[in-house]
Amino acid sequence: MSSTMTQSDITDTQAYCEQLADKANAASRSLSGVQSKQRIAALNAIADRIEASAELLKTENAKDLAAGEESGLSSAMLDRLKIDDTRIASIAQSVREIASQSDPLGEIIEGRVLPNGLKLSKVRVPLGVVLIIFESRPNVTSDAAALCIKSGNAAILRGGKEAIHSNAALAECVRGGLEDAGLNPDVVQLVQTTDRAAVGSLLKMDDRIDLAIPRGGKSLIKAVVEQAHIPVIKHYTGNCHVYVDSQAQEQMAIDICINAKTQRTGVCNATETMLLHKDVIASGLGKKIVEALLAKGVEIRGDESIQKLSEKVKAATDSDWDEEYLDMIVAMKSVDSIAQAAAHINKHGSRHTDAIVTDNIAHAEEFVQSVDTANAFVNCSTRFSDGGEYGLGAEIGISTDKLHARGPMGAADLTTYKWVMYGNGQVRG
């Protein structure tokens, strides 16, 4: 396997970043003539490497977990960081699922013959070099790499220092799989330094890097946007909502609220705020939802109406409506209408995922049309907002932007297009 630099080898961060970008550009060009069959072979070889390296991955991950506990990482963050046999199998399977998907490259998005006989097509092509900056979750290393390979892009990956050992081990599996398939291992490179200056340097290389995708907390994304000279697709916080409508089925509402909040708390598609129609409170369903959440160990921070449902409910502050807890905490508020629920979500939400529970189709349609969100759900948990659940195999992130891509991003979302025209000697008069 090709050797890679370690942090101790890097004495000049700027020069190191220049080298990364140059290698990524060369690797990107080397992919231009690679057929789908070879990229699929590389992805399957990567999955094989991940499975074969299970013990090494767990050993390296243990180093990160120990350092995380020592530094005081929250239980939710440690959960995101952890790699075990189940997650290793899932990581490898995710890569295989990406390999099995249809190839986005070369797809004719639209085509027509012009009146003068010219044949015009809009054809899907790679972006080029993608810089992905992420925190905590090591599986992003292999997911991001696999999606970039599938879409014909070179990737520069910069993970958080809390997962540096896990990320390095996974990156070597990726690079080894690329070599096994006869491809340039520099198609995927992991930034080996934790020096923050490296991120700033790479974000200014608009002549060599085509797109930046930050995955992490609000402060990380804000820092990337402020420094970038290249386009950025943002994945802002997951302040997701469940609105329980006046015409919701009782057990469905309880089940969805419980699942959306507690099935896994440390992820961006977990619900952070629940809005209950005033009739839900008056009917007694609101109290049942509150009691079910409290029984699961959820701390509820509610407005005055919600506080009356249980003495265990704490008073919500203005900041709670904007909070992404990533923990067993939920904000809860009473609303008078769908319009009021939508207004609250549009003011405080992060345009990630928002759901309504209702038996009234007109209410569902009003909610879907009114809420400004990347993912609008009816009668299901916000936890389904996920690239794997959407059939994308994995996701590069969940874009809360409106341009280029929105919602879970798969391989096709890492492409752009070119116009291709075929003629037969036509000239313009």
C-alpha positions in Angstrom: 0.0 0.0 0.0 1.2 3.5 -0.7 2.7 5.2 2.3 1.1 8.3 3.7 2.5 11.1 5.8 1.9 11.1 9.5 1.4 14.2 11.7 5.0 14.0 12.9 6.2 14.3 9.3 4.5 17.6 8.6 6.6 20.6 9.4 5.2 23.1 6.9 1.3 23.0 6.9 0.9 25.3 3.9 3.3 23.2 1.8 1.6 20.0 2.9 -1.8 21.3 1.9 -0.4 22.4 -1.5 0.9 18.9 -2.0 -2.5 17.4 -1.0 -4.4 19.6 -3.5 -1.9 18.9 -6.3 -2.2 15.1 -5.7 -6.0 15.3 -5.6 -6.0 17.2 -8.9 -3.8 14.7 -10.6 -5.9 11.8 -9.2 -9.1 13.5 -10.3 -7.8 13.7 -13.9 -6.7 10.0 -13.7 -10.4 9.1 -13.0 -11.7 10.7 -16.2 -11.2 7.6 -18.3 -12.0 5.0 -15.6 -15.1 2.9 -16.4 -17.8 2.1 -13.9 -16.7 -1.5 -13.6 -13.3 -0.5 -12.2 -14.8 2.0 -9.8 -17.2 -0.7 -8.6 -14.3 -3.1 -8.1 -12.5 -0.5 -6.1 -15.5 0.0 -3.8 -15.9 -3.7 -3.2 -12.1 -4.0 -2.5 -12.5 -1.2 0.1 -15.3 -3.1 1.8 -13.2 -6.3 1.9 -10.3 -4.3 3.4 -12.6 -2.8 6.1 -13.9 -6.3 7.1 -10.4 -7.8 7.1 -9.1 -4.9 9.3 -11.8 -5.2 12.0 -9.4 -5.9 14.9 -7.1 -3.0 13.8 -10.0 -0.6 13.5 -11.3 -1.5 17.0 -7.8 -1.1 18.4 -7.3 2.3 16.8 -10.9 3.4 17.8 -10.2 2.4 21.4 -7.4 5.0 21.5 -9.9 7.7 20.3 -12.5 6.6 22.8 -10.0 6.7 25.7 -8.8 10.2 24.7 -12.5 11.3 24.3 -13.4 10.1 27.8 -10.3 11.8 29.3 -11.2 15.1 27.5 -14.8 15.0 28.7 -16.7 14.2 25.5 -20.4 13.8 26.1 -22.0 10.3 26.0 -23.7 11.3 22.7 -20.4 12.3 21.1 -18.7 9.1 22.4 -21.6 7.1 20.8 -21.0 8.8 17.5 -17.3 8.0 17.8 -17.5 4.3 18.7 -16.6 1.5 16.3 -17.6 -2.1 17.2 -18.2 -5.3 15.2 -21.7 -4.3 14.3 -20.7 -0.8 13.1 -17.8 -2.2 11.1 -20.1 -4.6 9.3 -22.5 -1.7 8.7 -19.6 0.5 7.4 -18.5 -2.2 4.9 -22.1 -2.8 3.8 -22.6 0.8 3.2 -19.7 0.8 0.8 -21.0 -2.2 -1.0 -24.4 -0.6 -1.3 -22.9 2.4 -3.0 -21.0 0.1 -5.3 -24.2 -1.6 -6.4 -26.0 1.6 -7.3 -26.4 2.8 -10.9 -23.6 4.9 -12.2 -24.5 8.6 -12.2 -21.7 9.5 -14.7 -22.7 9.8 -18.3 -26.4 10.0 -17.5 -28.2 12.2 -20.1 -30.3 14.5 -17.9 -32.0 15.9 -20.9 -31.5 15.9 -24.7 -33.1 17.1 -27.9 -32.5 17.7 -31.6 -32.5 21.4 -32.5 -34.3 22.6 -35.6 -31.0 22.9 -37.4 -30.2 19.3 -36.8 -27.7 19.8 -33.9 -28.0 17.1 -31.2 -27.8 18.7 -27.8 -27.5 16.8 -24.5 -27.0 17.7 -20.8 -24.7 15.0 -19.4 -23.8 14.3 -15.8 -20.1 14.6 -15.0 -17.9 14.7 -11.8 -17.3 17.9 -9.8 -13.6 17.3 -9.6 -12.0 17.6 -6.2 -14.2 17.6 -3.1 -13.0 18.7 0.4 -15.0 17.2 3.2 -14.5 18.4 6.7 -16.2 16.5 9.4 -16.4 15.7 13.2 -16.7 12.6 15.4 -18.2 9.9 13.2 -15.4 7.7 11.6 -17.9 6.1 9.2 -17.9 9.4 7.3 -14.4 8.6 6.2 -15.4 5.5 4.2 -18.9 6.8 3.3 -17.5 10.1 1.8 -14.7 8.3 0.1 -17.0 5.7 -1.5 -19.5 8.4 -2.7 -16.7 10.4 -4.3 -15.2 7.3 -6.0 -18.7 6.3 -7.3 -19.2 9.8 -8.7 -15.7 10.0 -10.2 -14.4 12.7 -7.8 -11.2 12.9 -5.8 -11.6 13.5 -2.1 -9.6 15.3 0.5 -11.0 14.3 3.9 -10.4 16.2 7.1 -11.8 14.6 10.2 -11.8 15.8 13.8 -8.9 15.3 16.1 -11.2 13.2 18.4 -11.3 10.5 15.7 -7.8 10.8 14.2 -6.7 7.2 14.8 -10.0 5.7 13.6 -10.1 7.9 10.5 -6.5 7.1 9.6 -7.1 3.3 9.9 -10.3 3.6 7.7 -8.5 5.8 5.2 -5.7 3.2 4.8 -8.4 0.6 4.0 -9.8 3.0 1.4 -6.4 3.7 -0.2 -5.5 0.0 -0.1 -8.8 -0.9 -1.9 -8.1 1.7 -4.6 -4.7 0.1 -5.2 -6.2 -3.4 -5.2 -8.4 -2.2 -8.2 -5.5 -0.6 -10.0 -6.5 3.0 -9.2 -4.4 5.9 -7.9 -4.7 5.8 -4.1 -4.5 9.6 -4.0 -8.1 9.6 -5.2 -8.7 9.7 -1.5 -6.4 11.5 0.9 -6.9 12.1 4.6 -5.5 15.3 6.1 -3.0 14.0 8.6 -2.5 17.1 10.7 -4.8 18.5 13.4 -3.4 22.0 12.8 -6.5 24.2 12.1 -4.4 26.2 9.7 -4.7 23.3 7.3 -8.4 23.8 6.9 -8.0 27.5 6.2 -5.3 26.8 3.7 -7.3 24.2 1.8 -10.4 26.4 1.7 -8.6 29.1 -0.2 -7.4 26.8 -3.0 -10.2 27.6 -5.5 -7.9 26.8 -8.4 -7.6 23.1 -7.3 -10.6 22.3 -5.1 -14.1 22.5 -6.5 -16.4 22.1 -3.5 -16.2 22.0 0.3 -18.7 20.1 2.4 -18.5 20.6 6.2 -20.2 18.2 8.5 -20.4 19.1 12.2 -21.5 21.7 14.6 -22.6 25.2 13.8 -19.3 26.7 14.8 -17.4 24.5 12.4 -19.7 25.3 9.5 -19.6 29.0 10.3 -15.8 28.9 10.3 -15.7 27.1 7.0 -18.1 29.6 5.3 -16.2 32.6 6.6 -12.8 31.3 5.3 -13.9 29.6 2.0 -12.9 30.9 -1.4 -14.7 27.8 -2.9 -18.4 26.9 -3.0 -19.7 25.3 0.3 -22.7 23.0 0.7 -23.8 23.5 4.3 -25.2 20.9 6.7 -26.4 23.2 9.5 -27.8 21.9 12.8 -30.5 19.3 12.9 -33.2 21.2 14.9 -35.9 18.8 13.7 -39.6 19.1 14.7 -42.6 16.8 15.2 -46.0 18.6 15.1 -48.9 16.6 16.5 -52.0 17.8 14.8 -55.5 18.0 16.3 -56.5 15.0 14.1 -53.6 12.7 15.0 -54.1 9.1 15.8 -53.2 8.7 19.5 -50.9 5.7 19.5 -49.3 6.8 16.3 -48.5 10.2 17.8 -47.0 8.6 20.9 -44.9 6.1 19.0 -43.5 8.7 16.5 -42.6 11.1 19.3 -40.8 8.4 21.3 -38.9 7.1 18.3 -38.0 10.5 16.9 -36.5 11.6 20.2 -35.1 8.4 21.8 -34.2 5.8 19.1 -30.8 7.5 18.8 -30.3 10.9 20.3 -26.8 11.9 19.1 -27.7 12.3 15.4 -28.9 15.2 13.3 -32.3 13.7 12.4 -33.4 13.2 16.0 -36.3 15.4 16.9 -35.4 18.3 19.2 -38.7 20.2 19.4 -42.3 18.9 19.6 -45.3 21.1 18.9 -48.7 20.0 20.2 -51.9 21.4 18.9 -54.0 22.9 21.8 -56.7 20.3 21.1 -54.1 17.5 21.7 -53.5 18.9 25.1 -57.2 19.3 25.9 -58.0 15.8 24.8 -55.4 14.2 27.2 -53.1 13.0 24.4 -50.6 15.7 25.3 -50.3 14.3 28.8 -49.8 10.8 27.5 -47.0 12.0 25.2 -45.3 13.8 28.0 -45.6 10.8 30.4 -44.3 8.4 27.7 -41.3 10.6 27.1 -40.6 11.0 30.8 -40.8 7.3 31.3 -38.0 6.9 28.7 -35.9 9.3 30.7 -36.3 12.3 28.5 -36.0 15.8 30.0 -38.9 18.0 28.8 -38.6 21.8 28.6 -42.0 23.2 27.9 -44.0 26.4 27.7 -46.7 27.1 30.3 -49.3 24.8 28.7 -46.9 21.9 28.7 -45.6 22.5 32.2 -49.2 22.0 33.4 -49.1 18.4 32.1 -46.5 17.2 34.6 -44.6 18.7 37.5 -41.5 17.1 36.0 -41.6 19.4 33.0 -39.0 22.2 33.2 -39.7 25.7 32.0 -38.4 26.3 28.5 -36.3 29.4 27.8 -36.2 31.3 24.5 -32.9 29.6 23.6 -34.5 26.1 23.9 -36.5 26.6 20.6 -33.2 27.0 18.7 -31.3 24.2 20.4 -29.9 21.0 18.9 -29.5 19.0 22.1 -28.2 15.7 20.7 -29.2 14.3 24.0 -32.3 13.0 26.0 -33.8 16.5 26.1 -36.7 17.9 24.1 -38.4 21.3 23.9 -42.2 21.2 23.7 -44.7 23.9 22.9 -48.5 24.3 22.5 -49.7 25.9 19.2 -53.2 26.9 18.0 -52.9 26.0 14.4 -50.9 24.5 11.6 -50.0 28.0 10.5 -48.6 28.7 13.9 -46.7 25.5 13.9 -45.2 26.3 10.5 -44.3 29.8 11.6 -42.5 28.5 14.6 -40.6 25.9 12.6 -39.7 28.4 9.9 -38.3 30.8 12.6 -36.5 28.4 14.8 -35.8 25.3 12.7 -32.7 24.5 10.7 -34.5 23.4 7.5 -33.4 19.8 8.1 -36.4 17.6 8.8 -39.9 18.3 10.1 -42.8 16.0 10.5 -46.6 16.2 11.0 -48.7 13.5 12.6 -52.3 13.7 11.3 -55.2 11.7 9.8 -56.3 14.8 7.8 -54.8 14.8 4.3 -55.6 18.5 3.9 -53.8 19.3 7.1 -50.8 17.2 5.9 -50.7 19.1 2.6 -50.9 22.5 4.3 -48.0 21.5 6.6 -45.8 20.2 3.7 -46.4 23.3 1.7 -46.0 25.8 4.5 -42.8 24.5 6.2 -39.5 25.6 4.7 -37.5 22.4 5.1 -35.4 19.9 3.1 -37.4 17.0 4.3 -41.1 17.2 5.1 -42.6 14.0 6.6 -46.2 12.9 7.2 -46.9 10.3 9.8 -43.4 9.0 10.3 -40.4 9.6 12.5 -37.8 12.2 11.6 -35.2 9.4 12.0 -36.0 8.3 8.4 -34.2 11.4 7.1 -31.1 9.5 6.1 -29.3 8.6 2.8 -29.4 4.9 3.6 -33.1 5.0 4.3 -33.7 6.9 1.0 -31.9 4.2 -0.9 -28.8 6.2 -1.5 -26.6 3.7 0.3 -25.0 6.4 2.4 -24.9 10.2 2.3 -22.2 12.8 2.1 -24.4 14.9 4.3 -27.9 16.4 4.6 -27.8 19.7 2.9 -29.9 22.5 4.5 -29.0 24.8 1.6 -31.3 25.4 -1.4 -28.8 25.5 -4.2 -27.1 22.6 -6.0 -28.4 20.0 -3.5 -30.9 19.7 -0.7 -31.6 17.0 1.9 -29.6 13.7 1.9 -26.9 13.8 -0.7 -25.8 10.7 -2.6 -23.4 10.1 -5.4 -25.5 11.9 -8.0 -25.5 15.0 -5.9 -21.7 15.1 -6.2 -21.9 15.7 -9.9 -22.5 18.6 -12.2 -23.2 18.6 -15.9 -21.8 19.6 -19.2 -23.6 20.5 -22.4 -22.6 18.2 -25.3 -23.5 19.1 -28.9 -23.1 16.9 -32.0 -23.3 18.4 -35.4 -22.8 17.6 -39.1 -21.0 20.7 -40.3 -23.5 23.3 -39.2 -22.3 26.9 -39.0 -24.2 29.8 -37.5 -25.4 32.4 -40.0 
